[in-house]
């Protein structure tokens, strides 16, 4: 009987030793570190290779997920995990490859990219905003190459091609001041947004009028030269643009006014009920006041509360919230 008990005990002891041996024989090597037994995830860190929330067209963004494992002895080791879940919500066109993506060259400033990365039950949301690099969209001759984009920057240093005429100009459907059919046009995307802006203003008791939209190169040339002849070079440079350097040629700029301003383009418009309403609400329809008060040295022109520029809903909000001019926002000044 004693012998039988001893035998059973010996067998159980041997099984215990064997099980322990089997357990300790499970080895996982992570980055040269040996971990023993069953591993537990004790830490997850998500990070990317960007320096800010802004990304430029053509940029490659790499998101990495570093997972920390701990073995039964408390030893730790970390590695980059590829076993992640990716969820995309992007206004901008991107090319995704695993947890990396490239912003398409056609992306427009202001478009948002949201990437949600998940491992186990932990996740992180990465949010990016496209912001084009102005130095990548201008030639040595000072003529911009992205003149057809709604975020194209046109100013005294950045010109449009002499022969550029937007292909999608449409007749305005809002109240206008002048009979000239050329200036009563905008590009369709801007014209549609202007109609919505005017309609909302009307509902809220504000009546606006469009005075001057698209201007061809030749029209702008005649206007500028006329100002030089009648009012002098200093005035012309302060209140009007040389041909090719006017936003009106993009078909995305519109001068607006109201009866309270005598249907004229005057700084007094900025203090009218209509002008104040536009200042606070234009961005919600994709427009910004391009030449704000006190920024003449930055934008190159005097304050024009009547001059609206369509840049798209996303970018307009970013610029409005920042309180910056286009030049400041894109770090041109």
KEBA-820045 format. One record per residue (C-alpha): residue number from 1; z, y, x. Coordinates in steps of 0.1 Angstrom, whole numbers, padded with zeros to 4 digits. Example, Ala and Ser with C-alpha at 12.3 -4.5 7.8 and 13.67 -1.06 7.14 Angstrom:
REM KEBA-820045
SITE   k     z     y     x
SITE   1  0078 -0045  0123
SITE   2  0071 -0011  0137
REM end
This chain:
REM KEBA-820045
SITE   k     z     y     x
SITE   1  0000  0000  0000
SITE   2  0009  0024  0028
SITE   3 -0022  0015  0046
SITE   4 -0043  0022  0015
SITE   5 -0027  0056  0011
SITE   6 -0032  0064  0047
SITE   7 -0069  0054  0044
SITE   8 -0074  0076  0014
SITE   9 -0057  0105  0031
SITE  10 -0079  0100  0062
SITE  11 -0110  0099  0041
SITE  12 -0100  0131  0023
SITE  13 -0092  0148  0056
SITE  14 -0126  0138  0070
SITE  15 -0144  0151  0040
SITE  16 -0124  0184  0043
SITE  17 -0134  0187  0079
SITE  18 -0170  0179  0071
SITE  19 -0171  0204  0043
SITE  20 -0156  0230  0065
SITE  21 -0181  0223  0092
SITE  22 -0209  0225  0067
SITE  23 -0196  0258  0055
SITE  24 -0193  0273  0089
SITE  25 -0226  0259  0100
SITE  26 -0244  0283  0076
SITE  27 -0255  0311  0099
SITE  28 -0276  0342  0089
SITE  29 -0289  0364  0117
SITE  30 -0295  0401  0108
SITE  31 -0308  0424  0135
SITE  32 -0294  0401  0162
SITE  33 -0260  0398  0146
SITE  34 -0249  0363  0134
SITE  35 -0231  0362  0101
SITE  36 -0213  0330  0089
SITE  37 -0210  0315  0055
SITE  38 -0218  0332  0022
SITE  39 -0228  0369  0024
SITE  40 -0218  0398  0002
SITE  41 -0236  0431 -0002
SITE  42 -0210  0457  0006
SITE  43 -0232  0488  0010
SITE  44 -0266  0502  0000
SITE  45 -0281  0534  0014
SITE  46 -0314  0549  0001
SITE  47 -0332  0575  0023
SITE  48 -0367  0590  0029
SITE  49 -0385  0606  0058
SITE  50 -0389  0641  0043
SITE  51 -0371  0672  0053
SITE  52 -0371  0689  0019
SITE  53 -0381  0683 -0017
SITE  54 -0415  0697 -0010
SITE  55 -0444  0675 -0001
SITE  56 -0480  0684  0008
SITE  57 -0513  0668 -0002
SITE  58 -0521  0640  0023
SITE  59 -0484  0635  0033
SITE  60 -0471  0600  0036
SITE  61 -0436  0595  0022
SITE  62 -0416  0565  0033
SITE  63 -0385  0555  0013
SITE  64 -0362  0529  0029
SITE  65 -0333  0510  0015
SITE  66 -0307  0498  0040
SITE  67 -0285  0470  0028
SITE  68 -0252  0462  0045
SITE  69 -0240  0425  0043
SITE  70 -0205  0412  0051
SITE  71 -0198  0375  0059
SITE  72 -0167  0354  0052
SITE  73 -0151  0366  0084
SITE  74 -0155  0403  0076
SITE  75 -0183  0408  0101
SITE  76 -0210  0433  0090
SITE  77 -0247  0438  0096
SITE  78 -0274  0459  0080
SITE  79 -0311  0456  0075
SITE  80 -0339  0474  0056
SITE  81 -0346  0455  0024
SITE  82 -0381  0451  0010
SITE  83 -0368  0434 -0022
SITE  84 -0366  0466 -0042
SITE  85 -0377  0478 -0076
SITE  86 -0399  0509 -0078
SITE  87 -0404  0531 -0109
SITE  88 -0429  0560 -0107
SITE  89 -0432  0591 -0129
SITE  90 -0457  0614 -0112
SITE  91 -0477  0644 -0124
SITE  92 -0496  0643 -0090
SITE  93 -0520  0616 -0081
SITE  94 -0504  0593 -0054
SITE  95 -0513  0561 -0037
SITE  96 -0483  0537 -0037
SITE  97 -0479  0509 -0012
SITE  98 -0445  0491 -0016
SITE  99 -0419  0518 -0011
SITE 100 -0443  0542  0006
SITE 101 -0468  0566 -0010
SITE 102 -0494  0591  0000
SITE 103 -0498  0623 -0019
SITE 104 -0535  0626 -0029
SITE 105 -0555  0654 -0014
SITE 106 -0563  0667 -0049
SITE 107 -0527  0672 -0058
SITE 108 -0518  0707 -0071
SITE 109 -0488  0728 -0061
SITE 110 -0460  0725 -0086
SITE 111 -0468  0690 -0097
SITE 112 -0437  0668 -0096
SITE 113 -0433  0632 -0083
SITE 114 -0402  0612 -0093
SITE 115 -0396  0578 -0077
SITE 116 -0367  0556 -0087
SITE 117 -0357  0529 -0063
SITE 118 -0333  0501 -0073
SITE 119 -0316  0472 -0055
SITE 120 -0292  0450 -0073
SITE 121 -0274  0473 -0097
SITE 122 -0276  0504 -0076
SITE 123 -0305  0529 -0077
SITE 124 -0314  0564 -0065
SITE 125 -0339  0589 -0079
SITE 126 -0361  0608 -0054
SITE 127 -0377  0640 -0067
SITE 128 -0405  0658 -0050
SITE 129 -0426  0689 -0057
SITE 130 -0461  0693 -0043
SITE 131 -0466  0725 -0023
SITE 132 -0500  0730 -0006
SITE 133 -0501  0744  0029
SITE 134 -0521  0776  0028
SITE 135 -0532  0772  0064
SITE 136 -0550  0740  0055
SITE 137 -0571  0757  0028
SITE 138 -0587  0786  0047
SITE 139 -0616  0787  0071
SITE 140 -0619  0807  0103
SITE 141 -0639  0833  0084
SITE 142 -0610  0839  0060
SITE 143 -0627  0823  0031
SITE 144 -0605  0798  0012
SITE 145 -0617  0762  0006
SITE 146 -0597  0754 -0025
SITE 147 -0612  0783 -0046
SITE 148 -0617  0760 -0076
SITE 149 -0580  0749 -0078
SITE 150 -0556  0767 -0101
SITE 151 -0531  0772 -0073
SITE 152 -0556  0788 -0050
SITE 153 -0542  0819 -0032
SITE 154 -0564  0849 -0031
SITE 155 -0553  0882 -0014
SITE 156 -0564  0907  0012
SITE 157 -0564  0880  0039
SITE 158 -0578  0851  0018
SITE 159 -0612  0856  0003
SITE 160 -0634  0838 -0023
SITE 161 -0670  0828 -0015
SITE 162 -0694  0856 -0025
SITE 163 -0713  0833 -0048
SITE 164 -0683  0816 -0064
SITE 165 -0686  0816 -0102
SITE 166 -0662  0793 -0122
SITE 167 -0682  0767 -0141
SITE 168 -0658  0765 -0170
SITE 169 -0656  0801 -0181
SITE 170 -0651  0806 -0219
SITE 171 -0649  0835 -0242
SITE 172 -0615  0848 -0250
SITE 173 -0603  0843 -0286
SITE 174 -0574  0868 -0283
SITE 175 -0575  0905 -0292
SITE 176 -0594  0925 -0265
SITE 177 -0598  0962 -0257
SITE 178 -0632  0965 -0240
SITE 179 -0666  0953 -0252
SITE 180 -0679  0940 -0219
SITE 181 -0686  0903 -0224
SITE 182 -0681  0894 -0188
SITE 183 -0645  0905 -0185
SITE 184 -0636  0889 -0219
SITE 185 -0638  0855 -0203
SITE 186 -0614  0832 -0184
SITE 187 -0615  0796 -0172
SITE 188 -0608  0773 -0201
SITE 189 -0574  0762 -0190
SITE 190 -0562  0798 -0186
SITE 191 -0579  0809 -0218
SITE 192 -0562  0782 -0238
SITE 193 -0528  0791 -0223
SITE 194 -0534  0828 -0229
SITE 195 -0541  0821 -0266
SITE 196 -0508  0802 -0269
SITE 197 -0489  0830 -0251
SITE 198 -0504  0856 -0274
SITE 199 -0497  0835 -0305
SITE 200 -0460  0830 -0296
SITE 201 -0457  0866 -0288
SITE 202 -0471  0875 -0322
SITE 203 -0447  0852 -0340
SITE 204 -0419  0870 -0322
SITE 205 -0431  0904 -0332
SITE 206 -0449  0912 -0300
SITE 207 -0486  0922 -0302
SITE 208 -0506  0919 -0269
SITE 209 -0542  0927 -0260
SITE 210 -0564  0915 -0232
SITE 211 -0582  0942 -0212
SITE 212 -0599  0926 -0183
SITE 213 -0603  0889 -0173
SITE 214 -0630  0874 -0152
SITE 215 -0650  0897 -0129
SITE 216 -0680  0887 -0108
SITE 217 -0683  0896 -0072
SITE 218 -0708  0923 -0080
SITE 219 -0686  0938 -0108
SITE 220 -0656  0939 -0085
SITE 221 -0677  0954 -0057
SITE 222 -0688  0982 -0080
SITE 223 -0653  0988 -0093
SITE 224 -0638  0990 -0058
SITE 225 -0665  1013 -0044
SITE 226 -0662  1035 -0075
SITE 227 -0625  1039 -0069
SITE 228 -0631  1047 -0032
SITE 229 -0657  1074 -0042
SITE 230 -0636  1090 -0070
SITE 231 -0600  1085 -0058
SITE 232 -0602  1078 -0021
SITE 233 -0597  1048  0002
SITE 234 -0559  1048  0000
SITE 235 -0558  1047 -0037
SITE 236 -0585  1020 -0039
SITE 237 -0567  0998 -0014
SITE 238 -0535  1001 -0033
SITE 239 -0547  0996 -0068
SITE 240 -0579  0975 -0065
SITE 241 -0593  0947 -0045
SITE 242 -0624  0945 -0024
SITE 243 -0651  0922 -0037
SITE 244 -0643  0886 -0029
SITE 245 -0606  0894 -0026
SITE 246 -0599  0898 -0062
SITE 247 -0581  0872 -0083
SITE 248 -0602  0882 -0112
SITE 249 -0632  0864 -0096
SITE 250 -0612  0831 -0099
SITE 251 -0613  0834 -0137
SITE 252 -0575  0828 -0137
SITE 253 -0563  0864 -0137
SITE 254 -0561  0887 -0168
SITE 255 -0550  0923 -0172
SITE 256 -0531  0927 -0205
SITE 257 -0518  0957 -0224
SITE 258 -0505  0968 -0258
SITE 259 -0509  0997 -0283
SITE 260 -0475  1010 -0272
SITE 261 -0491  1015 -0237
SITE 262 -0522  1032 -0253
SITE 263 -0542  1000 -0245
SITE 264 -0542  1012 -0209
SITE 265 -0531  0996 -0176
SITE 266 -0501  1016 -0167
SITE 267 -0467  1009 -0151
SITE 268 -0451  1021 -0183
SITE 269 -0463  0988 -0199
SITE 270 -0436  0971 -0180
SITE 271 -0409  0990 -0199
SITE 272 -0423  0985 -0233
SITE 273 -0411  0958 -0257
SITE 274 -0444  0939 -0250
SITE 275 -0441  0942 -0212
SITE 276 -0405  0931 -0211
SITE 277 -0413  0901 -0233
SITE 278 -0442  0891 -0211
SITE 279 -0420  0894 -0180
SITE 280 -0395  0869 -0194
SITE 281 -0419  0845 -0211
SITE 282 -0453  0844 -0193
SITE 283 -0442  0816 -0169
SITE 284 -0436  0792 -0198
SITE 285 -0474  0793 -0204
SITE 286 -0483  0790 -0168
SITE 287 -0487  0827 -0159
SITE 288 -0469  0848 -0134
SITE 289 -0468  0886 -0128
SITE 290 -0487  0885 -0096
SITE 291 -0478  0919 -0083
SITE 292 -0441  0925 -0091
SITE 293 -0421  0957 -0087
SITE 294 -0409  0965 -0052
SITE 295 -0431  0940 -0035
SITE 296 -0461  0962 -0025
SITE 297 -0456  0955  0013
SITE 298 -0456  0917  0006
SITE 299 -0485  0914 -0019
SITE 300 -0506  0943 -0007
SITE 301 -0509  0961 -0040
SITE 302 -0488  0984 -0061
SITE 303 -0467  0972 -0090
SITE 304 -0489  0959 -0118
SITE 305 -0468  0946 -0148
SITE 306 -0501  0940 -0166
SITE 307 -0517  0916 -0141
SITE 308 -0511  0880 -0150
SITE 309 -0523  0851 -0129
SITE 310 -0525  0815 -0142
SITE 311 -0512  0790 -0118
SITE 312 -0502  0761 -0141
SITE 313 -0470  0754 -0160
SITE 314 -0452  0736 -0132
SITE 315 -0459  0761 -0104
SITE 316 -0453  0791 -0126
SITE 317 -0418  0779 -0134
SITE 318 -0411  0772 -0097
SITE 319 -0422  0807 -0087
SITE 320 -0404  0824 -0116
SITE 321 -0371  0806 -0109
SITE 322 -0374  0814 -0072
SITE 323 -0378  0851 -0078
SITE 324 -0404  0852 -0051
SITE 325 -0439  0864 -0049
SITE 326 -0468  0839 -0043
SITE 327 -0469  0850 -0006
SITE 328 -0432  0845 -0002
SITE 329 -0431  0812 -0021
SITE 330 -0459  0797  0001
SITE 331 -0443  0813  0033
SITE 332 -0473  0835  0039
SITE 333 -0450  0865  0044
REM end
